Amino acid sequence: MTKPLHLIDERQIADAVAKGISLIPGVHMPNELEADVSTVGPGWRVWGIGIHRVAGELDIAIELLVTLNKTRSIPTISARVRRKARAIIQSLTTEPIRRLNLRITDIFIEE
């Protein structure tokens, strides 16, 4: 017997993911002038996170601004963001994640 899906509003997913990954050192979410993707609903918008449902699965697009230093690399930050985003989404819904794409829109170097 398959487990029933627990559907949650896209805004709740986008808000939770944005807040959670913003806590990762070196990760910053884009604002409305920097973001190309967003999740939109009546009277609200979450910049930098795109949530789309396709055939009962979630497609997630995340835009990031990152700050690199001697201990933070793009592969390290990307892996942390993916793990954190998946954990947050899976804690909110039983919907499967079909695709989770990261796009780094700007890079800053910290000495």
Backbone as XML, in Angstrom:
<?xml version="1.0"?>
<chain id="A" units="angstrom">
  <residue number="1" name="MET">
    <atom name="N" x="0.842" y="-1.180" z="0.000"/>
    <atom name="CA" x="0.000" y="0.000" z="0.000"/>
    <atom name="C" x="0.888" y="1.245" z="0.000"/>
  </residue>
  <residue number="2" name="THR">
    <atom name="N" x="0.624" y="2.199" z="-0.905"/>
    <atom name="CA" x="1.438" y="3.398" z="-0.978"/>
    <atom name="C" x="0.967" y="4.426" z="0.037"/>
  </residue>
  <residue number="3" name="LYS">
    <atom name="N" x="1.912" y="5.203" z="0.514"/>
    <atom name="CA" x="1.624" y="6.244" z="1.481"/>
    <atom name="C" x="0.939" y="7.423" z="0.779"/>
  </residue>
  <residue number="4" name="PRO">
    <atom name="N" x="-0.154" y="7.967" z="1.345"/>
    <atom name="CA" x="-0.813" y="9.092" z="0.696"/>
    <atom name="C" x="0.087" y="10.329" z="0.716"/>
  </residue>
  <residue number="5" name="LEU">
    <atom name="N" x="-0.037" y="11.148" z="-0.335"/>
    <atom name="CA" x="0.764" y="12.358" z="-0.416"/>
    <atom name="C" x="0.221" y="13.418" z="0.531"/>
  </residue>
  <residue number="6" name="HIS">
    <atom name="N" x="1.122" y="14.135" z="1.132"/>
    <atom name="CA" x="0.777" y="15.258" z="1.990"/>
    <atom name="C" x="1.134" y="16.517" z="1.219"/>
  </residue>
  <residue number="7" name="LEU">
    <atom name="N" x="0.121" y="17.182" z="0.642"/>
    <atom name="CA" x="0.359" y="18.386" z="-0.144"/>
    <atom name="C" x="0.429" y="19.602" z="0.758"/>
  </residue>
  <residue number="8" name="ILE">
    <atom name="N" x="1.370" y="20.473" z="0.464"/>
    <atom name="CA" x="1.544" y="21.695" z="1.229"/>
    <atom name="C" x="1.680" y="22.837" z="0.229"/>
  </residue>
  <residue number="9" name="ASP">
    <atom name="N" x="1.280" y="24.008" z="0.620"/>
    <atom name="CA" x="1.335" y="25.178" z="-0.235"/>
    <atom name="C" x="2.780" y="25.473" z="-0.665"/>
  </residue>
  <residue number="10" name="GLU">
    <atom name="N" x="2.948" y="25.858" z="-1.930"/>
    <atom name="CA" x="4.282" y="26.150" z="-2.456"/>
    <atom name="C" x="4.991" y="27.245" z="-1.669"/>
  </residue>
  <residue number="11" name="ARG">
    <atom name="N" x="4.221" y="28.210" z="-1.191"/>
    <atom name="CA" x="4.839" y="29.304" z="-0.429"/>
    <atom name="C" x="5.488" y="28.783" z="0.851"/>
  </residue>
  <residue number="12" name="GLN">
    <atom name="N" x="4.811" y="27.866" z="1.529"/>
    <atom name="CA" x="5.376" y="27.319" z="2.759"/>
    <atom name="C" x="6.686" y="26.587" z="2.471"/>
  </residue>
  <residue number="13" name="ILE">
    <atom name="N" x="6.712" y="25.839" z="1.372"/>
    <atom name="CA" x="7.941" y="25.140" z="1.007"/>
    <atom name="C" x="9.036" y="26.149" z="0.679"/>
  </residue>
  <residue number="14" name="ALA">
    <atom name="N" x="8.714" y="27.124" z="-0.183"/>
    <atom name="CA" x="9.703" y="28.114" z="-0.601"/>
    <atom name="C" x="10.224" y="28.923" z="0.590"/>
  </residue>
  <residue number="15" name="ASP">
    <atom name="N" x="9.330" y="29.362" z="1.465"/>
    <atom name="CA" x="9.747" y="30.122" z="2.659"/>
    <atom name="C" x="10.680" y="29.296" z="3.540"/>
  </residue>
  <residue number="16" name="ALA">
    <atom name="N" x="10.300" y="28.060" z="3.799"/>
    <atom name="CA" x="11.104" y="27.203" z="4.673"/>
    <atom name="C" x="12.479" y="26.926" z="4.071"/>
  </residue>
  <residue number="17" name="VAL">
    <atom name="N" x="12.528" y="26.646" z="2.770"/>
    <atom name="CA" x="13.808" y="26.381" z="2.118"/>
    <atom name="C" x="14.681" y="27.638" z="2.148"/>
  </residue>
  <residue number="18" name="ALA">
    <atom name="N" x="14.113" y="28.783" z="1.811"/>
    <atom name="CA" x="14.886" y="30.034" z="1.808"/>
    <atom name="C" x="15.459" y="30.334" z="3.190"/>
  </residue>
  <residue number="19" name="LYS">
    <atom name="N" x="14.642" y="30.205" z="4.221"/>
    <atom name="CA" x="15.123" y="30.470" z="5.583"/>
    <atom name="C" x="16.173" y="29.461" z="6.006"/>
  </residue>
  <residue number="20" name="GLY">
    <atom name="N" x="15.954" y="28.202" z="5.690"/>
    <atom name="CA" x="16.889" y="27.154" z="6.106"/>
    <atom name="C" x="18.241" y="27.253" z="5.432"/>
  </residue>
  <residue number="21" name="ILE">
    <atom name="N" x="18.256" y="27.456" z="4.118"/>
    <atom name="CA" x="19.550" y="27.500" z="3.444"/>
    <atom name="C" x="20.282" y="28.814" z="3.678"/>
  </residue>
  <residue number="22" name="SER">
    <atom name="N" x="19.551" y="29.854" z="4.062"/>
    <atom name="CA" x="20.202" y="31.129" z="4.407"/>
    <atom name="C" x="21.058" y="31.003" z="5.665"/>
  </residue>
  <residue number="23" name="LEU">
    <atom name="N" x="20.813" y="29.974" z="6.459"/>
    <atom name="CA" x="21.599" y="29.749" z="7.672"/>
    <atom name="C" x="22.946" y="29.084" z="7.383"/>
  </residue>
  <residue number="24" name="ILE">
    <atom name="N" x="23.127" y="28.588" z="6.170"/>
    <atom name="CA" x="24.387" y="27.944" z="5.800"/>
    <atom name="C" x="25.433" y="29.028" z="5.577"/>
  </residue>
  <residue number="25" name="PRO">
    <atom name="N" x="26.591" y="28.931" z="6.245"/>
    <atom name="CA" x="27.626" y="29.959" z="6.064"/>
    <atom name="C" x="28.015" y="30.112" z="4.590"/>
  </residue>
  <residue number="26" name="GLY">
    <atom name="N" x="28.043" y="31.361" z="4.138"/>
    <atom name="CA" x="28.439" y="31.655" z="2.776"/>
    <atom name="C" x="27.302" y="31.665" z="1.775"/>
  </residue>
  <residue number="27" name="VAL">
    <atom name="N" x="26.075" y="31.394" z="2.225"/>
    <atom name="CA" x="24.923" y="31.349" z="1.320"/>
    <atom name="C" x="24.026" y="32.555" z="1.574"/>
  </residue>
  <residue number="28" name="HIS">
    <atom name="N" x="23.638" y="33.197" z="0.491"/>
    <atom name="CA" x="22.740" y="34.354" z="0.564"/>
    <atom name="C" x="21.676" y="34.190" z="-0.510"/>
  </residue>
  <residue number="29" name="MET">
    <atom name="N" x="20.452" y="34.527" z="-0.175"/>
    <atom name="CA" x="19.352" y="34.464" z="-1.136"/>
    <atom name="C" x="19.286" y="35.783" z="-1.907"/>
  </residue>
  <residue number="30" name="PRO">
    <atom name="N" x="18.979" y="35.717" z="-3.193"/>
    <atom name="CA" x="18.864" y="36.949" z="-3.970"/>
    <atom name="C" x="17.599" y="37.723" z="-3.607"/>
  </residue>
  <residue number="31" name="ASN">
    <atom name="N" x="17.665" y="39.031" z="-3.811"/>
    <atom name="CA" x="16.463" y="39.841" z="-3.610"/>
    <atom name="C" x="15.742" y="39.999" z="-4.941"/>
  </residue>
  <residue number="32" name="GLU">
    <atom name="N" x="14.716" y="40.808" z="-4.959"/>
    <atom name="CA" x="13.899" y="40.927" z="-6.171"/>
    <atom name="C" x="14.661" y="41.490" z="-7.363"/>
  </residue>
  <residue number="33" name="LEU">
    <atom name="N" x="15.729" y="42.248" z="-7.129"/>
    <atom name="CA" x="16.521" y="42.791" z="-8.230"/>
    <atom name="C" x="17.541" y="41.779" z="-8.757"/>
  </residue>
  <residue number="34" name="GLU">
    <atom name="N" x="17.874" y="40.777" z="-7.956"/>
    <atom name="CA" x="18.913" y="39.807" z="-8.318"/>
    <atom name="C" x="18.350" y="38.467" z="-8.795"/>
  </residue>
  <residue number="35" name="ALA">
    <atom name="N" x="17.120" y="38.173" z="-8.455"/>
    <atom name="CA" x="16.552" y="36.841" z="-8.720"/>
    <atom name="C" x="15.904" y="36.756" z="-10.100"/>
  </residue>
  <residue number="36" name="ASP">
    <atom name="N" x="16.080" y="35.606" z="-10.742"/>
    <atom name="CA" x="15.392" y="35.309" z="-11.990"/>
    <atom name="C" x="14.199" y="34.394" z="-11.760"/>
  </residue>
  <residue number="37" name="VAL">
    <atom name="N" x="14.210" y="33.612" z="-10.673"/>
    <atom name="CA" x="13.089" y="32.723" z="-10.375"/>
    <atom name="C" x="12.427" y="33.139" z="-9.067"/>
  </residue>
  <residue number="38" name="SER">
    <atom name="N" x="11.168" y="32.759" z="-8.950"/>
    <atom name="CA" x="10.438" y="33.017" z="-7.711"/>
    <atom name="C" x="9.238" y="32.084" z="-7.677"/>
  </residue>
  <residue number="39" name="THR">
    <atom name="N" x="8.662" y="31.965" z="-6.505"/>
    <atom name="CA" x="7.405" y="31.257" z="-6.330"/>
    <atom name="C" x="6.363" y="32.326" z="-6.041"/>
  </residue>
  <residue number="40" name="VAL">
    <atom name="N" x="5.286" y="32.306" z="-6.805"/>
    <atom name="CA" x="4.311" y="33.394" z="-6.766"/>
    <atom name="C" x="2.930" y="32.856" z="-6.444"/>
  </residue>
  <residue number="41" name="GLY">
    <atom name="N" x="2.208" y="33.629" z="-5.651"/>
    <atom name="CA" x="0.813" y="33.329" z="-5.344"/>
    <atom name="C" x="0.070" y="34.632" z="-5.181"/>
  </residue>
  <residue number="42" name="PRO">
    <atom name="N" x="-1.204" y="34.567" z="-4.859"/>
    <atom name="CA" x="-1.989" y="35.794" z="-4.700"/>
    <atom name="C" x="-1.451" y="36.663" z="-3.564"/>
  </residue>
  <residue number="43" name="GLY">
    <atom name="N" x="-0.854" y="37.781" z="-3.916"/>
    <atom name="CA" x="-0.375" y="38.735" z="-2.918"/>
    <atom name="C" x="0.966" y="38.396" z="-2.285"/>
  </residue>
  <residue number="44" name="TRP">
    <atom name="N" x="1.712" y="37.448" z="-2.809"/>
    <atom name="CA" x="3.006" y="37.113" z="-2.224"/>
    <atom name="C" x="3.969" y="36.599" z="-3.286"/>
  </residue>
  <residue number="45" name="ARG">
    <atom name="N" x="5.266" y="36.633" z="-2.966"/>
    <atom name="CA" x="6.303" y="36.121" z="-3.846"/>
    <atom name="C" x="7.530" y="35.789" z="-2.999"/>
  </residue>
  <residue number="46" name="VAL">
    <atom name="N" x="8.129" y="34.643" z="-3.253"/>
    <atom name="CA" x="9.378" y="34.255" z="-2.598"/>
    <atom name="C" x="10.452" y="34.263" z="-3.675"/>
  </residue>
  <residue number="47" name="TRP">
    <atom name="N" x="11.401" y="35.190" z="-3.550"/>
    <atom name="CA" x="12.455" y="35.372" z="-4.546"/>
    <atom name="C" x="13.545" y="34.321" z="-4.395"/>
  </residue>
  <residue number="48" name="GLY">
    <atom name="N" x="14.037" y="33.822" z="-5.532"/>
    <atom name="CA" x="15.180" y="32.907" z="-5.538"/>
    <atom name="C" x="14.836" y="31.438" z="-5.389"/>
  </residue>
  <residue number="49" name="ILE">
    <atom name="N" x="13.562" y="31.122" z="-5.174"/>
    <atom name="CA" x="13.126" y="29.732" z="-5.041"/>
    <atom name="C" x="11.947" y="29.519" z="-5.987"/>
  </residue>
  <residue number="50" name="GLY">
    <atom name="N" x="12.082" y="28.563" z="-6.885"/>
    <atom name="CA" x="10.980" y="28.212" z="-7.773"/>
    <atom name="C" x="10.463" y="26.833" z="-7.407"/>
  </residue>
  <residue number="51" name="ILE">
    <atom name="N" x="9.180" y="26.726" z="-7.112"/>
    <atom name="CA" x="8.548" y="25.455" z="-6.762"/>
    <atom name="C" x="7.483" y="25.173" z="-7.821"/>
  </residue>
  <residue number="52" name="HIS">
    <atom name="N" x="7.602" y="24.024" z="-8.475"/>
    <atom name="CA" x="6.619" y="23.638" z="-9.483"/>
    <atom name="C" x="6.255" y="22.176" z="-9.281"/>
  </residue>
  <residue number="53" name="ARG">
    <atom name="N" x="4.975" y="21.875" z="-9.428"/>
    <atom name="CA" x="4.512" y="20.492" z="-9.345"/>
    <atom name="C" x="4.345" y="19.952" z="-10.762"/>
  </residue>
  <residue number="54" name="VAL">
    <atom name="N" x="4.967" y="18.799" z="-11.010"/>
    <atom name="CA" x="4.904" y="18.165" z="-12.324"/>
    <atom name="C" x="4.574" y="16.689" z="-12.110"/>
  </residue>
  <residue number="55" name="ALA">
    <atom name="N" x="3.420" y="16.286" z="-12.584"/>
    <atom name="CA" x="3.004" y="14.878" z="-12.496"/>
    <atom name="C" x="3.131" y="14.315" z="-11.083"/>
  </residue>
  <residue number="56" name="GLY">
    <atom name="N" x="2.717" y="15.093" z="-10.081"/>
    <atom name="CA" x="2.732" y="14.618" z="-8.701"/>
    <atom name="C" x="4.084" y="14.685" z="-8.018"/>
  </residue>
  <residue number="57" name="GLU">
    <atom name="N" x="5.052" y="15.329" z="-8.655"/>
    <atom name="CA" x="6.396" y="15.463" z="-8.068"/>
    <atom name="C" x="6.784" y="16.930" z="-8.054"/>
  </residue>
  <residue number="58" name="LEU">
    <atom name="N" x="7.781" y="17.249" z="-7.241"/>
    <atom name="CA" x="8.234" y="18.630" z="-7.109"/>
    <atom name="C" x="9.485" y="18.884" z="-7.940"/>
  </residue>
  <residue number="59" name="ASP">
    <atom name="N" x="9.453" y="19.974" z="-8.676"/>
    <atom name="CA" x="10.642" y="20.505" z="-9.322"/>
    <atom name="C" x="11.020" y="21.760" z="-8.547"/>
  </residue>
  <residue number="60" name="ILE">
    <atom name="N" x="12.255" y="21.793" z="-8.057"/>
    <atom name="CA" x="12.727" y="22.900" z="-7.235"/>
    <atom name="C" x="13.900" y="23.569" z="-7.944"/>
  </residue>
  <residue number="61" name="ALA">
    <atom name="N" x="13.838" y="24.887" z="-8.076"/>
    <atom name="CA" x="14.958" y="25.669" z="-8.600"/>
    <atom name="C" x="15.366" y="26.651" z="-7.513"/>
  </residue>
  <residue number="62" name="ILE">
    <atom name="N" x="16.650" y="26.661" z="-7.194"/>
    <atom name="CA" x="17.164" y="27.537" z="-6.138"/>
    <atom name="C" x="18.295" y="28.386" z="-6.711"/>
  </residue>
  <residue number="63" name="GLU">
    <atom name="N" x="18.174" y="29.696" z="-6.549"/>
    <atom name="CA" x="19.243" y="30.618" z="-6.936"/>
    <atom name="C" x="19.969" y="31.060" z="-5.677"/>
  </residue>
  <residue number="64" name="LEU">
    <atom name="N" x="21.279" y="31.176" z="-5.792"/>
    <atom name="CA" x="22.096" y="31.535" z="-4.637"/>
    <atom name="C" x="23.134" y="32.584" z="-4.998"/>
  </residue>
  <residue number="65" name="LEU">
    <atom name="N" x="23.502" y="33.349" z="-4.012"/>
    <atom name="CA" x="24.704" y="34.159" z="-4.048"/>
    <atom name="C" x="25.602" y="33.518" z="-3.000"/>
  </residue>
  <residue number="66" name="VAL">
    <atom name="N" x="26.855" y="33.275" z="-3.330"/>
    <atom name="CA" x="27.733" y="32.594" z="-2.385"/>
    <atom name="C" x="28.998" y="33.400" z="-2.121"/>
  </residue>
  <residue number="67" name="THR">
    <atom name="N" x="29.503" y="33.232" z="-0.914"/>
    <atom name="CA" x="30.777" y="33.816" z="-0.521"/>
    <atom name="C" x="31.746" y="32.677" z="-0.266"/>
  </residue>
  <residue number="68" name="LEU">
    <atom name="N" x="32.824" y="32.655" z="-1.005"/>
    <atom name="CA" x="33.832" y="31.607" z="-0.886"/>
    <atom name="C" x="35.010" y="32.107" z="-0.064"/>
  </residue>
  <residue number="69" name="ASN">
    <atom name="N" x="35.666" y="31.164" z="0.590"/>
    <atom name="CA" x="36.917" y="31.465" z="1.295"/>
    <atom name="C" x="37.755" y="30.194" z="1.290"/>
  </residue>
  <residue number="70" name="LYS">
    <atom name="N" x="38.774" y="30.137" z="2.134"/>
    <atom name="CA" x="39.670" y="28.979" z="2.126"/>
    <atom name="C" x="38.974" y="27.681" z="2.535"/>
  </residue>
  <residue number="71" name="THR">
    <atom name="N" x="37.895" y="27.769" z="3.293"/>
    <atom name="CA" x="37.202" y="26.560" z="3.762"/>
    <atom name="C" x="35.870" y="26.313" z="3.047"/>
  </residue>
  <residue number="72" name="ARG">
    <atom name="N" x="35.426" y="27.273" z="2.218"/>
    <atom name="CA" x="34.141" y="27.126" z="1.526"/>
    <atom name="C" x="34.365" y="27.155" z="0.018"/>
  </residue>
  <residue number="73" name="SER">
    <atom name="N" x="34.024" y="26.055" z="-0.630"/>
    <atom name="CA" x="34.132" y="25.969" z="-2.081"/>
    <atom name="C" x="32.733" y="25.815" z="-2.670"/>
  </residue>
  <residue number="74" name="ILE">
    <atom name="N" x="32.620" y="25.973" z="-3.971"/>
    <atom name="CA" x="31.323" y="25.801" z="-4.624"/>
    <atom name="C" x="30.792" y="24.380" z="-4.430"/>
  </residue>
  <residue number="75" name="PRO">
    <atom name="N" x="31.621" y="23.327" z="-4.631"/>
    <atom name="CA" x="31.086" y="21.972" z="-4.398"/>
    <atom name="C" x="30.624" y="21.747" z="-2.953"/>
  </residue>
  <residue number="76" name="THR">
    <atom name="N" x="31.357" y="22.283" z="-1.989"/>
    <atom name="CA" x="30.988" y="22.125" z="-0.576"/>
    <atom name="C" x="29.671" y="22.827" z="-0.274"/>
  </residue>
  <residue number="77" name="ILE">
    <atom name="N" x="29.561" y="24.071" z="-0.707"/>
    <atom name="CA" x="28.326" y="24.824" z="-0.463"/>
    <atom name="C" x="27.152" y="24.173" z="-1.190"/>
  </residue>
  <residue number="78" name="SER">
    <atom name="N" x="27.363" y="23.759" z="-2.440"/>
    <atom name="CA" x="26.281" y="23.124" z="-3.209"/>
    <atom name="C" x="25.769" y="21.865" z="-2.523"/>
  </residue>
  <residue number="79" name="ALA">
    <atom name="N" x="26.681" y="21.043" z="-2.036"/>
    <atom name="CA" x="26.278" y="19.810" z="-1.345"/>
    <atom name="C" x="25.490" y="20.130" z="-0.080"/>
  </residue>
  <residue number="80" name="ARG">
    <atom name="N" x="25.939" y="21.120" z="0.676"/>
    <atom name="CA" x="25.216" y="21.506" z="1.907"/>
    <atom name="C" x="23.824" y="22.028" z="1.585"/>
  </residue>
  <residue number="81" name="VAL">
    <atom name="N" x="23.724" y="22.866" z="0.552"/>
    <atom name="CA" x="22.420" y="23.428" z="0.168"/>
    <atom name="C" x="21.474" y="22.317" z="-0.273"/>
  </residue>
  <residue number="82" name="ARG">
    <atom name="N" x="21.947" y="21.406" z="-1.080"/>
    <atom name="CA" x="21.095" y="20.300" z="-1.550"/>
    <atom name="C" x="20.600" y="19.443" z="-0.386"/>
  </residue>
  <residue number="83" name="ARG">
    <atom name="N" x="21.519" y="19.084" z="0.526"/>
    <atom name="CA" x="21.119" y="18.265" z="1.689"/>
    <atom name="C" x="20.091" y="18.994" z="2.540"/>
  </residue>
  <residue number="84" name="LYS">
    <atom name="N" x="20.364" y="20.274" z="2.816"/>
    <atom name="CA" x="19.464" y="21.059" z="3.669"/>
    <atom name="C" x="18.100" y="21.226" z="3.005"/>
  </residue>
  <residue number="85" name="ALA">
    <atom name="N" x="18.084" y="21.568" z="1.720"/>
    <atom name="CA" x="16.817" y="21.768" z="1.014"/>
    <atom name="C" x="16.001" y="20.473" z="0.990"/>
  </residue>
  <residue number="86" name="ARG">
    <atom name="N" x="16.636" y="19.353" z="0.678"/>
    <atom name="CA" x="15.924" y="18.062" z="0.662"/>
    <atom name="C" x="15.354" y="17.730" z="2.039"/>
  </residue>
  <residue number="87" name="ALA">
    <atom name="N" x="16.150" y="17.937" z="3.075"/>
    <atom name="CA" x="15.693" y="17.631" z="4.434"/>
    <atom name="C" x="14.493" y="18.499" z="4.809"/>
  </residue>
  <residue number="88" name="ILE">
    <atom name="N" x="14.550" y="19.774" z="4.468"/>
    <atom name="CA" x="13.437" y="20.681" z="4.786"/>
    <atom name="C" x="12.179" y="20.254" z="4.044"/>
  </residue>
  <residue number="89" name="ILE">
    <atom name="N" x="12.310" y="20.009" z="2.750"/>
    <atom name="CA" x="11.150" y="19.628" z="1.944"/>
    <atom name="C" x="10.565" y="18.316" z="2.433"/>
  </residue>
  <residue number="90" name="GLN">
    <atom name="N" x="11.403" y="17.340" z="2.701"/>
    <atom name="CA" x="10.919" y="16.037" z="3.160"/>
    <atom name="C" x="10.302" y="16.107" z="4.548"/>
  </residue>
  <residue number="91" name="SER">
    <atom name="N" x="10.665" y="17.127" z="5.343"/>
    <atom name="CA" x="10.026" y="17.290" z="6.648"/>
    <atom name="C" x="8.636" y="17.927" z="6.528"/>
  </residue>
  <residue number="92" name="LEU">
    <atom name="N" x="8.371" y="18.564" z="5.385"/>
    <atom name="CA" x="7.098" y="19.256" z="5.190"/>
    <atom name="C" x="6.070" y="18.459" z="4.394"/>
  </residue>
  <residue number="93" name="THR">
    <atom name="N" x="6.527" y="17.612" z="3.484"/>
    <atom name="CA" x="5.599" y="16.927" z="2.584"/>
    <atom name="C" x="6.142" y="15.551" z="2.207"/>
  </residue>
  <residue number="94" name="THR">
    <atom name="N" x="5.230" y="14.672" z="1.830"/>
    <atom name="CA" x="5.627" y="13.352" z="1.350"/>
    <atom name="C" x="5.757" y="13.321" z="-0.171"/>
  </residue>
  <residue number="95" name="GLU">
    <atom name="N" x="5.545" y="14.463" z="-0.811"/>
    <atom name="CA" x="5.689" y="14.530" z="-2.268"/>
    <atom name="C" x="7.141" y="14.248" z="-2.661"/>
  </residue>
  <residue number="96" name="PRO">
    <atom name="N" x="7.351" y="13.442" z="-3.676"/>
    <atom name="CA" x="8.725" y="13.175" z="-4.100"/>
    <atom name="C" x="9.328" y="14.389" z="-4.812"/>
  </residue>
  <residue number="97" name="ILE">
    <atom name="N" x="10.627" y="14.539" z="-4.671"/>
    <atom name="CA" x="11.358" y="15.594" z="-5.373"/>
    <atom name="C" x="11.855" y="14.994" z="-6.683"/>
  </residue>
  <residue number="98" name="ARG">
    <atom name="N" x="11.369" y="15.527" z="-7.775"/>
    <atom name="CA" x="11.776" y="15.036" z="-9.092"/>
    <atom name="C" x="13.108" y="15.657" z="-9.509"/>
  </residue>
  <residue number="99" name="ARG">
    <atom name="N" x="13.239" y="16.945" z="-9.249"/>
    <atom name="CA" x="14.423" y="17.678" z="-9.666"/>
    <atom name="C" x="14.725" y="18.773" z="-8.647"/>
  </residue>
  <residue number="100" name="LEU">
    <atom name="N" x="15.998" y="18.937" z="-8.303"/>
    <atom name="CA" x="16.437" y="20.022" z="-7.433"/>
    <atom name="C" x="17.652" y="20.656" z="-8.110"/>
  </residue>
  <residue number="101" name="ASN">
    <atom name="N" x="17.429" y="21.821" z="-8.720"/>
    <atom name="CA" x="18.487" y="22.504" z="-9.455"/>
    <atom name="C" x="18.990" y="23.712" z="-8.675"/>
  </residue>
  <residue number="102" name="LEU">
    <atom name="N" x="20.305" y="23.853" z="-8.620"/>
    <atom name="CA" x="20.927" y="25.018" z="-7.998"/>
    <atom name="C" x="21.543" y="25.880" z="-9.089"/>
  </residue>
  <residue number="103" name="ARG">
    <atom name="N" x="21.429" y="27.167" z="-8.901"/>
    <atom name="CA" x="22.067" y="28.120" z="-9.813"/>
    <atom name="C" x="22.744" y="29.183" z="-8.970"/>
  </residue>
  <residue number="104" name="ILE">
    <atom name="N" x="24.043" y="29.280" z="-9.119"/>
    <atom name="CA" x="24.787" y="30.311" z="-8.390"/>
    <atom name="C" x="24.851" y="31.532" z="-9.285"/>
  </residue>
  <residue number="105" name="THR">
    <atom name="N" x="24.222" y="32.608" z="-8.830"/>
    <atom name="CA" x="24.102" y="33.799" z="-9.659"/>
    <atom name="C" x="25.217" y="34.807" z="-9.421"/>
  </residue>
  <residue number="106" name="ASP">
    <atom name="N" x="25.897" y="34.711" z="-8.293"/>
    <atom name="CA" x="27.023" y="35.599" z="-8.029"/>
    <atom name="C" x="27.941" y="34.974" z="-6.997"/>
  </residue>
  <residue number="107" name="ILE">
    <atom name="N" x="29.206" y="35.267" z="-7.127"/>
    <atom name="CA" x="30.218" y="34.712" z="-6.223"/>
    <atom name="C" x="31.050" y="35.854" z="-5.652"/>
  </residue>
  <residue number="108" name="PHE">
    <atom name="N" x="31.209" y="35.827" z="-4.347"/>
    <atom name="CA" x="32.073" y="36.784" z="-3.657"/>
    <atom name="C" x="33.228" y="36.022" z="-3.039"/>
  </residue>
  <residue number="109" name="ILE">
    <atom name="N" x="34.384" y="36.636" z="-3.005"/>
    <atom name="CA" x="35.569" y="36.004" z="-2.434"/>
    <atom name="C" x="35.916" y="36.718" z="-1.132"/>
  </residue>
  <residue number="110" name="GLU">
    <atom name="N" x="36.043" y="35.938" z="-0.076"/>
    <atom name="CA" x="36.399" y="36.456" z="1.245"/>
    <atom name="C" x="37.857" y="36.071" z="1.517"/>
  </residue>
  <residue number="111" name="GLU">
    <atom name="N" x="38.651" y="37.030" z="1.821"/>
    <atom name="CA" x="40.076" y="36.745" z="2.093"/>
    <atom name="C" x="40.268" y="36.151" z="3.473"/>
  </residue>
</chain>
